[in-house]
Amino acid sequence: MHDARIAGAGMTPFGVHESTLPELFADAALPAMDDAGVAATDVDAVYLGNAMGGQIEGESHLAPTLASHVGLAGVPCQRFEDACATSSNAFKHAVRAVESGAHDVVLVGGVERCSPETGKATDEMTRIFASAAHGTYERPTGLTFPGVFALLTKRHMHEHGTTEEQLAEVAVKNHRHGSLNPRAHFGKETTVEEVLDGPIVADPFHLHDCCPFSDGAAAVVVVSADAAAELDCDPVAVAGVGHATDVVPIADKGHPSMTRSARDAASQAYETAGIGPDDVDVVELHDCFTGAEVLATEALGLIEDGQGGPAAAAGRTSLGGEIPVNPSGGLKAKGHPIGATGIAQLVELTEQLRGDASDRQVEAADVGLAHNLGGDAATTLVTVLEVAR
């Protein structure tokens, strides 16, 4: 087995872009390759995360198209689709390829155009997103993902007393963090009162409890430790990757508010990395809705079960707090271009572990954790990165 490293990282701003999908991909992939110190001739394979290209772009065979656009025609290319966990799954496979010795240098990218600039209105985009729900038992009822996560969150509120004000504190925190991130879709702070005054999208979620539809791309270069030693780069070690799934549809989940797949994926990642949740210094997790962050902090073992809401309200998960969560602003403020989200989390953690995160830098960050879910928490990938020794 070969140790895997992230040798380079690149990312576009998230928001509304006029660029085409290949242009967006290039704007992340080429800087990642430059950061890693690799040329096109060094890249052994391209793994692409794109969830909705067929429905949004009318294009489904995207991996060789985008690879060709950045001068990588001829190498093996593969597109991955796993709902919002798409590019984290691409990353996992890149890591496995490097660990096995099959490849030494793999470019992993994620890209999506989800904003109204694509020509699709919010209601149409919501319908497209809902294609990741169960086609027989959920979509015919009109259930979309605000409703899915509202159901999970309402159950948590019922069991633990979590309040709408505590959910609003998650939004306030992530908008504050996003205001420090020049690549964030939303760079403006908000208040609890503004969140609670917003229109209800799906009870208990107000508008500002929900992440936006964004355009964007992110990329990392995964290499073997031996290859990293030969490159002019500042590598970050991949210490562990966990990947688990849960039952679909949501009605069949044994304990909906516990997000079983996140607990299982985290357990795998911690075991492989040889650490526990108390060893983690900084976290990027999947806060598609404020309630999703509350559930995830508990599932990852960062916060005690039932205390995710109070922890956010008390500042335990803020920059400067006990365990900083989503210093990038998370999906809530940084934005959510589906296929790019998982890799964007790894870009942020790479910068944090390098000490390059500017005003949102977590002090003495040596261990970072990324949590990326897909569908109704039916797929989760958890990745542990560490400062390379």
C-alpha positions as YAML, in Angstrom:
chain: A
units: angstrom
residues:
- id: 1
  name: MET
  ca: [0.00, 0.00, 0.00]
- id: 2
  name: HIS
  ca: [1.14, 3.52, -0.83]
- id: 3
  name: ASP
  ca: [0.28, 6.55, 1.28]
- id: 4
  name: ALA
  ca: [-1.85, 9.15, -0.55]
- id: 5
  name: ARG
  ca: [-1.32, 12.90, -0.47]
- id: 6
  name: ILE
  ca: [-3.17, 15.96, -1.73]
- id: 7
  name: ALA
  ca: [-0.43, 17.77, -3.62]
- id: 8
  name: GLY
  ca: [-2.46, 20.62, -5.12]
- id: 9
  name: ALA
  ca: [-5.82, 22.33, -4.77]
- id: 10
  name: GLY
  ca: [-7.82, 24.80, -6.85]
- id: 11
  name: MET
  ca: [-11.30, 26.24, -6.67]
- id: 12
  name: THR
  ca: [-13.48, 28.86, -8.34]
- id: 13
  name: PRO
  ca: [-15.66, 31.26, -6.39]
- id: 14
  name: PHE
  ca: [-19.09, 29.75, -5.80]
- id: 15
  name: GLY
  ca: [-22.11, 31.74, -6.93]
- id: 16
  name: VAL
  ca: [-23.55, 32.69, -10.32]
- id: 17
  name: HIS
  ca: [-21.25, 32.24, -13.32]
- id: 18
  name: GLU
  ca: [-21.69, 32.84, -17.01]
- id: 19
  name: SER
  ca: [-18.94, 30.32, -17.81]
- id: 20
  name: THR
  ca: [-19.65, 26.99, -19.47]
- id: 21
  name: LEU
  ca: [-19.08, 23.75, -17.57]
- id: 22
  name: PRO
  ca: [-15.69, 23.08, -19.27]
- id: 23
  name: GLU
  ca: [-14.58, 26.64, -18.50]
- id: 24
  name: LEU
  ca: [-15.54, 26.30, -14.85]
- id: 25
  name: PHE
  ca: [-13.74, 22.97, -14.60]
- id: 26
  name: ALA
  ca: [-10.59, 24.45, -16.11]
- id: 27
  name: ASP
  ca: [-10.67, 27.37, -13.68]
- id: 28
  name: ALA
  ca: [-10.26, 24.89, -10.82]
- id: 29
  name: ALA
  ca: [-8.29, 22.05, -12.44]
- id: 30
  name: LEU
  ca: [-5.45, 24.07, -13.94]
- id: 31
  name: PRO
  ca: [-4.67, 25.96, -10.70]
- id: 32
  name: ALA
  ca: [-4.74, 22.65, -8.81]
- id: 33
  name: MET
  ca: [-2.20, 21.18, -11.22]
- id: 34
  name: ASP
  ca: [-0.03, 24.30, -10.94]
- id: 35
  name: ASP
  ca: [-0.25, 24.15, -7.14]
- id: 36
  name: ALA
  ca: [0.87, 20.51, -7.23]
- id: 37
  name: GLY
  ca: [3.69, 21.24, -9.63]
- id: 38
  name: VAL
  ca: [2.46, 18.69, -12.18]
- id: 39
  name: ALA
  ca: [2.19, 18.97, -15.94]
- id: 40
  name: ALA
  ca: [-0.46, 17.34, -18.10]
- id: 41
  name: THR
  ca: [2.02, 14.60, -18.99]
- id: 42
  name: ASP
  ca: [2.32, 13.68, -15.28]
- id: 43
  name: VAL
  ca: [-1.40, 12.96, -14.78]
- id: 44
  name: ASP
  ca: [-2.32, 9.27, -14.90]
- id: 45
  name: ALA
  ca: [-6.12, 9.61, -14.63]
- id: 46
  name: VAL
  ca: [-8.99, 12.05, -14.21]
- id: 47
  name: TYR
  ca: [-11.88, 11.35, -11.81]
- id: 48
  name: LEU
  ca: [-14.79, 13.75, -12.19]
- id: 49
  name: GLY
  ca: [-17.68, 14.49, -9.87]
- id: 50
  name: ASN
  ca: [-20.80, 15.77, -11.63]
- id: 51
  name: ALA
  ca: [-24.28, 14.83, -10.46]
- id: 52
  name: MET
  ca: [-26.75, 16.59, -12.72]
- id: 53
  name: GLY
  ca: [-25.02, 17.21, -16.05]
- id: 54
  name: GLY
  ca: [-27.50, 15.08, -17.94]
- id: 55
  name: GLN
  ca: [-30.52, 16.93, -16.55]
- id: 56
  name: ILE
  ca: [-29.13, 20.47, -16.34]
- id: 57
  name: GLU
  ca: [-26.68, 20.60, -19.24]
- id: 58
  name: GLY
  ca: [-28.14, 17.90, -21.48]
- id: 59
  name: GLU
  ca: [-24.69, 16.26, -21.41]
- id: 60
  name: SER
  ca: [-23.88, 13.00, -19.66]
- id: 61
  name: HIS
  ca: [-20.51, 11.84, -21.08]
- id: 62
  name: LEU
  ca: [-18.61, 14.64, -19.39]
- id: 63
  name: ALA
  ca: [-15.37, 13.15, -18.09]
- id: 64
  name: PRO
  ca: [-13.48, 12.92, -21.41]
- id: 65
  name: THR
  ca: [-15.01, 16.20, -22.58]
- id: 66
  name: LEU
  ca: [-13.71, 18.13, -19.58]
- id: 67
  name: ALA
  ca: [-10.39, 16.29, -19.56]
- id: 68
  name: SER
  ca: [-9.88, 17.21, -23.21]
- id: 69
  name: HIS
  ca: [-10.58, 20.86, -22.37]
- id: 70
  name: VAL
  ca: [-7.60, 20.96, -19.98]
- id: 71
  name: GLY
  ca: [-5.20, 19.03, -22.21]
- id: 72
  name: LEU
  ca: [-5.66, 15.61, -20.62]
- id: 73
  name: ALA
  ca: [-7.16, 13.63, -23.49]
- id: 74
  name: GLY
  ca: [-5.81, 10.11, -23.61]
- id: 75
  name: VAL
  ca: [-5.69, 9.28, -19.90]
- id: 76
  name: PRO
  ca: [-8.38, 7.17, -18.24]
- id: 77
  name: CYS
  ca: [-11.35, 9.37, -17.27]
- id: 78
  name: GLN
  ca: [-14.35, 8.49, -15.14]
- id: 79
  name: ARG
  ca: [-17.43, 10.46, -14.06]
- id: 80
  name: PHE
  ca: [-18.96, 9.69, -10.66]
- id: 81
  name: GLU
  ca: [-22.53, 10.39, -9.54]
- id: 82
  name: ASP
  ca: [-23.67, 9.97, -5.95]
- id: 83
  name: ALA
  ca: [-26.06, 12.91, -5.45]
- id: 84
  name: CYS
  ca: [-24.43, 15.58, -3.28]
- id: 85
  name: ALA
  ca: [-21.65, 13.14, -2.26]
- id: 86
  name: THR
  ca: [-20.54, 12.84, -5.89]
- id: 87
  name: SER
  ca: [-17.05, 14.33, -5.85]
- id: 88
  name: SER
  ca: [-16.16, 12.84, -2.45]
- id: 89
  name: ASN
  ca: [-16.79, 9.43, -4.00]
- id: 90
  name: ALA
  ca: [-14.55, 10.39, -6.93]
- id: 91
  name: PHE
  ca: [-11.89, 11.39, -4.40]
- id: 92
  name: LYS
  ca: [-12.22, 8.09, -2.53]
- id: 93
  name: HIS
  ca: [-11.62, 6.16, -5.73]
- id: 94
  name: ALA
  ca: [-8.61, 8.33, -6.59]
- id: 95
  name: VAL
  ca: [-7.14, 7.64, -3.15]
- id: 96
  name: ARG
  ca: [-7.71, 3.91, -3.56]
- id: 97
  name: ALA
  ca: [-6.06, 3.98, -7.01]
- id: 98
  name: VAL
  ca: [-3.00, 5.72, -5.58]
- id: 99
  name: GLU
  ca: [-2.85, 3.51, -2.49]
- id: 100
  name: SER
  ca: [-2.98, 0.38, -4.65]
- id: 101
  name: GLY
  ca: [-0.19, 1.59, -6.90]
- id: 102
  name: ALA
  ca: [-2.43, 1.66, -9.98]
- id: 103
  name: HIS
  ca: [-1.76, 5.40, -10.42]
- id: 104
  name: ASP
  ca: [0.74, 7.89, -9.04]
- id: 105
  name: VAL
  ca: [-1.01, 11.15, -9.99]
- id: 106
  name: VAL
  ca: [-4.79, 11.59, -10.27]
- id: 107
  name: LEU
  ca: [-6.67, 14.82, -10.94]
- id: 108
  name: VAL
  ca: [-9.99, 14.82, -9.06]
- id: 109
  name: GLY
  ca: [-12.46, 17.54, -9.92]
- id: 110
  name: GLY
  ca: [-16.05, 18.43, -9.19]
- id: 111
  name: VAL
  ca: [-18.17, 20.86, -11.18]
- id: 112
  name: GLU
  ca: [-21.81, 21.84, -11.47]
- id: 113
  name: ARG
  ca: [-23.96, 24.72, -12.72]
- id: 114
  name: CYS
  ca: [-27.09, 25.01, -10.57]
- id: 115
  name: SER
  ca: [-27.87, 28.73, -10.47]
- id: 116
  name: PRO
  ca: [-30.65, 30.41, -12.51]
- id: 117
  name: GLU
  ca: [-27.94, 31.32, -15.04]
- id: 118
  name: THR
  ca: [-28.43, 27.79, -16.43]
- id: 119
  name: GLY
  ca: [-31.91, 28.86, -17.59]
- id: 120
  name: LYS
  ca: [-33.71, 26.70, -15.04]
- id: 121
  name: ALA
  ca: [-35.88, 28.39, -12.43]
- id: 122
  name: THR
  ca: [-35.73, 27.52, -8.72]
- id: 123
  name: ASP
  ca: [-38.79, 25.26, -8.86]
- id: 124
  name: GLU
  ca: [-37.34, 23.31, -11.79]
- id: 125
  name: MET
  ca: [-33.95, 23.00, -10.07]
- id: 126
  name: THR
  ca: [-35.69, 21.78, -6.91]
- id: 127
  name: ARG
  ca: [-37.43, 19.10, -9.00]
- id: 128
  name: ILE
  ca: [-34.09, 18.05, -10.50]
- id: 129
  name: PHE
  ca: [-32.50, 17.84, -7.05]
- id: 130
  name: ALA
  ca: [-35.44, 15.69, -5.92]
- id: 131
  name: SER
  ca: [-34.46, 13.03, -8.45]
- id: 132
  name: ALA
  ca: [-32.05, 11.82, -5.74]
- id: 133
  name: ALA
  ca: [-35.06, 10.85, -3.59]
- id: 134
  name: HIS
  ca: [-36.99, 7.59, -3.87]
- id: 135
  name: GLY
  ca: [-38.85, 7.48, -7.18]
- id: 136
  name: THR
  ca: [-41.71, 5.24, -6.01]
- id: 137
  name: TYR
  ca: [-42.43, 6.27, -2.44]
- id: 138
  name: GLU
  ca: [-41.19, 9.87, -2.10]
- id: 139
  name: ARG
  ca: [-41.22, 11.91, -5.30]
- id: 140
  name: PRO
  ca: [-44.86, 11.11, -6.17]
- id: 141
  name: THR
  ca: [-45.90, 12.65, -2.84]
- id: 142
  name: GLY
  ca: [-44.18, 15.92, -3.75]
- id: 143
  name: LEU
  ca: [-41.38, 15.44, -1.22]
- id: 144
  name: THR
  ca: [-38.29, 17.51, -2.05]
- id: 145
  name: PHE
  ca: [-35.09, 17.89, -0.05]
- id: 146
  name: PRO
  ca: [-36.14, 20.83, 2.12]
- id: 147
  name: GLY
  ca: [-38.96, 18.55, 3.25]
- id: 148
  name: VAL
  ca: [-36.66, 15.56, 3.72]
- id: 149
  name: PHE
  ca: [-34.30, 17.40, 6.04]
- id: 150
  name: ALA
  ca: [-37.20, 19.17, 7.73]
- id: 151
  name: LEU
  ca: [-38.57, 15.75, 8.68]
- id: 152
  name: LEU
  ca: [-35.20, 14.62, 10.06]
- id: 153
  name: THR
  ca: [-34.81, 17.88, 11.97]
- id: 154
  name: LYS
  ca: [-38.34, 17.89, 13.36]
- id: 155
  name: ARG
  ca: [-37.70, 14.43, 14.76]
- id: 156
  name: HIS
  ca: [-34.52, 15.73, 16.42]
- id: 157
  name: MET
  ca: [-36.48, 18.68, 17.84]
- id: 158
  name: HIS
  ca: [-39.08, 16.29, 19.23]
- id: 159
  name: GLU
  ca: [-36.49, 14.04, 20.85]
- id: 160
  name: HIS
  ca: [-34.03, 16.62, 22.16]
- id: 161
  name: GLY
  ca: [-35.78, 19.97, 22.37]
- id: 162
  name: THR
  ca: [-33.76, 21.60, 19.61]
- id: 163
  name: THR
  ca: [-35.25, 25.03, 18.79]
- id: 164
  name: GLU
  ca: [-35.65, 27.18, 15.70]
- id: 165
  name: GLU
  ca: [-33.47, 29.79, 17.40]
- id: 166
  name: GLN
  ca: [-30.65, 27.25, 17.73]
- id: 167
  name: LEU
  ca: [-31.00, 26.36, 14.05]
- id: 168
  name: ALA
  ca: [-30.83, 30.06, 13.23]
- id: 169
  name: GLU
  ca: [-27.56, 30.28, 15.19]
- id: 170
  name: VAL
  ca: [-26.06, 27.78, 12.73]
- id: 171
  name: ALA
  ca: [-26.98, 30.06, 9.83]
- id: 172
  name: VAL
  ca: [-25.60, 33.11, 11.65]
- id: 173
  name: LYS
  ca: [-22.31, 31.32, 12.33]
- id: 174
  name: ASN
  ca: [-21.85, 30.09, 8.79]
- id: 175
  name: HIS
  ca: [-22.71, 33.45, 7.26]
- id: 176
  name: ARG
  ca: [-20.17, 35.06, 9.59]
- id: 177
  name: HIS
  ca: [-17.56, 32.54, 8.46]
- id: 178
  name: GLY
  ca: [-18.60, 33.04, 4.83]
- id: 179
  name: SER
  ca: [-18.01, 36.79, 5.17]
- id: 180
  name: LEU
  ca: [-14.32, 35.90, 5.67]
- id: 181
  name: ASN
  ca: [-14.19, 33.75, 2.52]
- id: 182
  name: PRO
  ca: [-13.73, 35.65, -0.76]
- id: 183
  name: ARG
  ca: [-14.97, 32.61, -2.73]
- id: 184
  name: ALA
  ca: [-18.27, 32.30, -0.84]
- id: 185
  name: HIS
  ca: [-21.61, 32.72, -2.62]
- id: 186
  name: PHE
  ca: [-22.88, 34.78, 0.32]
- id: 187
  name: GLY
  ca: [-20.34, 37.09, 1.93]
- id: 188
  name: LYS
  ca: [-22.83, 38.94, 4.10]
- id: 189
  name: GLU
  ca: [-23.51, 38.34, 7.79]
- id: 190
  name: THR
  ca: [-27.01, 37.82, 9.14]
- id: 191
  name: THR
  ca: [-28.75, 37.73, 12.52]
- id: 192
  name: VAL
  ca: [-31.00, 35.29, 14.34]
- id: 193
  name: GLU
  ca: [-33.87, 37.75, 13.95]
- id: 194
  name: GLU
  ca: [-33.36, 38.00, 10.18]
- id: 195
  name: VAL
  ca: [-33.32, 34.22, 9.86]
- id: 196
  name: LEU
  ca: [-36.49, 33.77, 11.91]
- id: 197
  name: ASP
  ca: [-38.25, 36.58, 10.05]
- id: 198
  name: GLY
  ca: [-37.67, 34.87, 6.69]
- id: 199
  name: PRO
  ca: [-40.40, 32.95, 4.91]
- id: 200
  name: ILE
  ca: [-40.94, 29.29, 5.82]
- id: 201
  name: VAL
  ca: [-39.65, 26.91, 3.15]
- id: 202
  name: ALA
  ca: [-40.41, 23.66, 4.99]
- id: 203
  name: ASP
  ca: [-41.20, 23.76, 8.70]
- id: 204
  name: PRO
  ca: [-38.97, 24.38, 10.69]
- id: 205
  name: PHE
  ca: [-36.72, 25.83, 7.98]
- id: 206
  name: HIS
  ca: [-36.90, 29.48, 7.03]
- id: 207
  name: LEU
  ca: [-35.29, 30.69, 3.81]
- id: 208
  name: HIS
  ca: [-31.94, 31.40, 5.46]
- id: 209
  name: ASP
  ca: [-31.85, 27.92, 6.97]
- id: 210
  name: CYS
  ca: [-31.37, 26.61, 3.42]
- id: 211
  name: CYS
  ca: [-28.28, 26.60, 1.21]
- id: 212
  name: PRO
  ca: [-28.38, 28.22, -2.25]
- id: 213
  name: PHE
  ca: [-28.18, 26.74, -5.73]
- id: 214
  name: SER
  ca: [-24.66, 27.65, -6.92]
- id: 215
  name: ASP
  ca: [-22.30, 27.34, -9.86]
- id: 216
  name: GLY
  ca: [-18.70, 26.38, -9.24]
- id: 217
  name: ALA
  ca: [-15.82, 23.94, -9.52]
- id: 218
  name: ALA
  ca: [-13.10, 22.57, -7.26]
- id: 219
  name: ALA
  ca: [-10.17, 20.23, -7.88]
- id: 220
  name: VAL
  ca: [-7.36, 18.47, -6.06]
- id: 221
  name: VAL
  ca: [-4.39, 16.46, -7.27]
- id: 222
  name: VAL
  ca: [-3.98, 13.16, -5.42]
- id: 223
  name: VAL
  ca: [-0.50, 11.63, -5.53]
- id: 224
  name: SER
  ca: [1.50, 8.93, -3.81]
- id: 225
  name: ALA
  ca: [3.83, 9.99, -1.01]
- id: 226
  name: ASP
  ca: [6.79, 9.00, -3.21]
- id: 227
  name: ALA
  ca: [5.51, 11.19, -6.05]
- id: 228
  name: ALA
  ca: [4.91, 14.08, -3.64]
- id: 229
  name: ALA
  ca: [8.56, 13.92, -2.56]
- id: 230
  name: GLU
  ca: [9.60, 14.54, -6.17]
- id: 231
  name: LEU
  ca: [7.23, 17.48, -6.72]
- id: 232
  name: ASP
  ca: [7.51, 21.14, -5.83]
- id: 233
  name: CYS
  ca: [4.41, 21.09, -3.61]
- id: 234
  name: ASP
  ca: [3.14, 21.39, -0.03]
- id: 235
  name: PRO
  ca: [1.36, 18.05, 0.45]
- id: 236
  name: VAL
  ca: [-1.37, 17.15, 2.92]
- id: 237
  name: ALA
  ca: [-1.75, 13.53, 4.03]
- id: 238
  name: VAL
  ca: [-4.93, 11.53, 3.41]
- id: 239
  name: ALA
  ca: [-5.23, 9.68, 6.72]
- id: 240
  name: GLY
  ca: [-8.58, 7.95, 6.25]
- id: 241
  name: VAL
  ca: [-11.69, 7.76, 4.09]
- id: 242
  name: GLY
  ca: [-14.98, 6.21, 5.21]
- id: 243
  name: HIS
  ca: [-17.96, 5.47, 2.97]
- id: 244
  name: ALA
  ca: [-21.31, 4.16, 4.17]
- id: 245
  name: THR
  ca: [-24.95, 4.06, 3.12]
- id: 246
  name: ASP
  ca: [-28.33, 3.93, 4.85]
- id: 247
  name: VAL
  ca: [-31.72, 2.56, 3.87]
- id: 248
  name: VAL
  ca: [-33.88, 4.40, 1.32]
- id: 249
  name: PRO
  ca: [-36.65, 5.64, 1.55]
- id: 250
  name: ILE
  ca: [-36.64, 7.87, 4.62]
- id: 251
  name: ALA
  ca: [-39.72, 6.17, 6.10]
- id: 252
  name: ASP
  ca: [-37.73, 2.95, 6.50]
- id: 253
  name: LYS
  ca: [-34.85, 4.47, 8.46]
- id: 254
  name: GLY
  ca: [-34.59, 2.95, 11.93]
- id: 255
  name: HIS
  ca: [-33.69, 6.18, 13.71]
- id: 256
  name: PRO
  ca: [-34.04, 9.11, 11.29]
- id: 257
  name: SER
  ca: [-32.38, 11.83, 13.37]
- id: 258
  name: MET
  ca: [-29.20, 9.78, 13.97]
- id: 259
  name: THR
  ca: [-28.03, 9.75, 10.30]
- id: 260
  name: ARG
  ca: [-26.70, 6.21, 10.48]
- id: 261
  name: SER
  ca: [-24.50, 6.41, 7.37]
- id: 262
  name: ALA
  ca: [-22.56, 9.35, 8.81]
- id: 263
  name: ARG
  ca: [-21.84, 7.46, 12.02]
- id: 264
  name: ASP
  ca: [-20.67, 4.41, 10.10]
- id: 265
  name: ALA
  ca: [-18.51, 6.39, 7.64]
- id: 266
  name: ALA
  ca: [-16.98, 8.39, 10.48]
- id: 267
  name: SER
  ca: [-16.16, 5.20, 12.38]
- id: 268
  name: GLN
  ca: [-14.36, 3.83, 9.32]
- id: 269
  name: ALA
  ca: [-12.40, 7.04, 8.75]
- id: 270
  name: TYR
  ca: [-11.40, 7.39, 12.40]
- id: 271
  name: GLU
  ca: [-10.25, 3.78, 12.58]
- id: 272
  name: THR
  ca: [-8.16, 4.05, 9.42]
- id: 273
  name: ALA
  ca: [-6.61, 7.32, 10.56]
- id: 274
  name: GLY
  ca: [-5.99, 5.99, 14.07]
- id: 275
  name: ILE
  ca: [-7.72, 8.96, 15.71]
- id: 276
  name: GLY
  ca: [-10.99, 9.85, 17.42]
- id: 277
  name: PRO
  ca: [-13.27, 12.87, 17.19]
- id: 278
  name: ASP
  ca: [-11.39, 14.62, 20.01]
- id: 279
  name: ASP
  ca: [-8.30, 14.72, 17.78]
- id: 280
  name: VAL
  ca: [-10.01, 16.75, 15.03]
- id: 281
  name: ASP
  ca: [-9.06, 20.44, 14.83]
- id: 282
  name: VAL
  ca: [-11.27, 21.72, 11.99]
- id: 283
  name: VAL
  ca: [-14.36, 20.38, 10.21]
- id: 284
  name: GLU
  ca: [-16.06, 21.00, 6.88]
- id: 285
  name: LEU
  ca: [-19.45, 19.29, 6.91]
- id: 286
  name: HIS
  ca: [-22.56, 19.08, 4.79]
- id: 287
  name: ASP
  ca: [-24.91, 21.82, 6.05]
- id: 288
  name: CYS
  ca: [-27.37, 21.84, 3.16]
- id: 289
  name: PHE
  ca: [-29.84, 22.93, 5.85]
- id: 290
  name: THR
  ca: [-29.08, 24.18, 9.34]
- id: 291
  name: GLY
  ca: [-30.65, 21.07, 10.82]
- id: 292
  name: ALA
  ca: [-28.28, 18.91, 8.77]
- id: 293
  name: GLU
  ca: [-25.31, 20.53, 10.51]
- id: 294
  name: VAL
  ca: [-26.81, 19.86, 13.94]
- id: 295
  name: LEU
  ca: [-27.34, 16.18, 13.08]
- id: 296
  name: ALA
  ca: [-23.87, 15.84, 11.53]
- id: 297
  name: THR
  ca: [-21.95, 17.30, 14.47]
- id: 298
  name: GLU
  ca: [-23.53, 14.62, 16.64]
- id: 299
  name: ALA
  ca: [-23.13, 11.78, 14.13]
- id: 300
  name: LEU
  ca: [-19.42, 12.57, 13.79]
- id: 301
  name: GLY
  ca: [-18.97, 12.39, 17.56]
- id: 302
  name: LEU
  ca: [-17.90, 16.03, 17.76]
- id: 303
  name: ILE
  ca: [-20.85, 17.03, 19.94]
- id: 304
  name: GLU
  ca: [-22.84, 14.91, 22.39]
- id: 305
  name: ASP
  ca: [-26.08, 13.42, 21.04]
- id: 306
  name: GLY
  ca: [-28.92, 15.89, 21.48]
- id: 307
  name: GLN
  ca: [-26.57, 18.82, 22.10]
- id: 308
  name: GLY
  ca: [-25.91, 19.94, 18.51]
- id: 309
  name: GLY
  ca: [-28.34, 22.84, 18.76]
- id: 310
  name: PRO
  ca: [-27.17, 24.18, 22.14]
- id: 311
  name: ALA
  ca: [-23.54, 23.74, 21.03]
- id: 312
  name: ALA
  ca: [-24.09, 25.98, 18.01]
- id: 313
  name: ALA
  ca: [-25.89, 28.58, 20.13]
- id: 314
  name: ALA
  ca: [-23.07, 28.57, 22.69]
- id: 315
  name: GLY
  ca: [-20.39, 29.15, 20.03]
- id: 316
  name: ARG
  ca: [-18.73, 25.76, 20.49]
- id: 317
  name: THR
  ca: [-18.63, 25.21, 16.70]
- id: 318
  name: SER
  ca: [-17.59, 28.75, 15.73]
- id: 319
  name: LEU
  ca: [-14.15, 29.97, 14.74]
- id: 320
  name: GLY
  ca: [-12.33, 30.38, 18.03]
- id: 321
  name: GLY
  ca: [-14.62, 27.82, 19.66]
- id: 322
  name: GLU
  ca: [-14.08, 24.28, 20.86]
- id: 323
  name: ILE
  ca: [-14.33, 22.66, 17.38]
- id: 324
  name: PRO
  ca: [-14.64, 25.07, 14.42]
- id: 325
  name: VAL
  ca: [-17.20, 23.77, 11.92]
- id: 326
  name: ASN
  ca: [-17.44, 25.13, 8.36]
- id: 327
  name: PRO
  ca: [-14.90, 27.97, 8.53]
- id: 328
  name: SER
  ca: [-15.46, 28.30, 4.77]
- id: 329
  name: GLY
  ca: [-19.10, 29.25, 5.39]
- id: 330
  name: GLY
  ca: [-20.25, 25.74, 4.53]
- id: 331
  name: LEU
  ca: [-22.88, 25.01, 1.91]
- id: 332
  name: LYS
  ca: [-25.06, 27.53, 3.71]
- id: 333
  name: ALA
  ca: [-22.89, 30.56, 2.86]
- id: 334
  name: LYS
  ca: [-20.08, 29.28, 0.62]
- id: 335
  name: GLY
  ca: [-22.66, 27.71, -1.71]
- id: 336
  name: HIS
  ca: [-23.60, 24.31, -3.10]
- id: 337
  name: PRO
  ca: [-22.77, 23.34, -6.69]
- id: 338
  name: ILE
  ca: [-23.61, 19.68, -6.13]
- id: 339
  name: GLY
  ca: [-20.76, 17.97, -7.94]
- id: 340
  name: ALA
  ca: [-18.14, 20.39, -6.61]
- id: 341
  name: THR
  ca: [-19.15, 20.45, -2.95]
- id: 342
  name: GLY
  ca: [-17.18, 17.46, -1.65]
- id: 343
  name: ILE
  ca: [-13.91, 18.51, -3.27]
- id: 344
  name: ALA
  ca: [-14.46, 22.11, -2.15]
- id: 345
  name: GLN
  ca: [-14.49, 20.85, 1.44]
- id: 346
  name: LEU
  ca: [-11.10, 19.21, 0.83]
- id: 347
  name: VAL
  ca: [-9.72, 22.38, -0.75]
- id: 348
  name: GLU
  ca: [-10.70, 24.32, 2.38]
- id: 349
  name: LEU
  ca: [-9.14, 21.73, 4.68]
- id: 350
  name: THR
  ca: [-5.97, 21.63, 2.58]
- id: 351
  name: GLU
  ca: [-5.63, 25.40, 2.98]
- id: 352
  name: GLN
  ca: [-6.37, 25.15, 6.71]
- id: 353
  name: LEU
  ca: [-3.73, 22.46, 7.28]
- id: 354
  name: ARG
  ca: [-1.21, 24.46, 5.25]
- id: 355
  name: GLY
  ca: [-1.96, 27.57, 7.29]
- id: 356
  name: ASP
  ca: [-3.19, 29.41, 4.18]
- id: 357
  name: ALA
  ca: [-6.80, 30.19, 5.18]
- id: 358
  name: SER
  ca: [-6.23, 33.88, 5.92]
- id: 359
  name: ASP
  ca: [-8.84, 35.50, 8.19]
- id: 360
  name: ARG
  ca: [-10.69, 32.21, 8.74]
- id: 361
  name: GLN
  ca: [-7.56, 30.26, 9.73]
- id: 362
  name: VAL
  ca: [-8.03, 27.80, 12.60]
- id: 363
  name: GLU
  ca: [-5.07, 28.08, 14.94]
- id: 364
  name: ALA
  ca: [-2.73, 25.07, 15.05]
- id: 365
  name: ALA
  ca: [-4.88, 22.99, 12.68]
- id: 366
  name: ASP
  ca: [-3.16, 19.62, 12.23]
- id: 367
  name: VAL
  ca: [-6.18, 17.33, 11.60]
- id: 368
  name: GLY
  ca: [-9.15, 18.16, 9.40]
- id: 369
  name: LEU
  ca: [-12.34, 16.21, 8.77]
- id: 370
  name: ALA
  ca: [-14.76, 16.46, 5.81]
- id: 371
  name: HIS
  ca: [-18.32, 15.09, 5.87]
- id: 372
  name: ASN
  ca: [-20.25, 14.98, 2.60]
- id: 373
  name: LEU
  ca: [-23.68, 13.36, 2.28]
- id: 374
  name: GLY
  ca: [-25.87, 12.44, -0.65]
- id: 375
  name: GLY
  ca: [-29.64, 12.12, -0.92]
- id: 376
  name: ASP
  ca: [-31.61, 11.81, 2.31]
- id: 377
  name: ALA
  ca: [-28.38, 11.04, 4.21]
- id: 378
  name: ALA
  ca: [-28.43, 7.67, 2.43]
- id: 379
  name: THR
  ca: [-24.79, 8.07, 1.31]
- id: 380
  name: THR
  ca: [-22.04, 9.63, 3.40]
- id: 381
  name: LEU
  ca: [-18.31, 9.95, 2.91]
- id: 382
  name: VAL
  ca: [-16.02, 11.10, 5.70]
- id: 383
  name: THR
  ca: [-12.40, 12.02, 5.00]
- id: 384
  name: VAL
  ca: [-9.61, 12.71, 7.50]
- id: 385
  name: LEU
  ca: [-6.69, 14.84, 6.35]
- id: 386
  name: GLU
  ca: [-3.56, 15.53, 8.37]
- id: 387
  name: VAL
  ca: [-0.46, 17.68, 8.11]
- id: 388
  name: ALA
  ca: [2.08, 15.53, 6.28]
- id: 389
  name: ARG
  ca: [4.92, 14.45, 8.53]
...
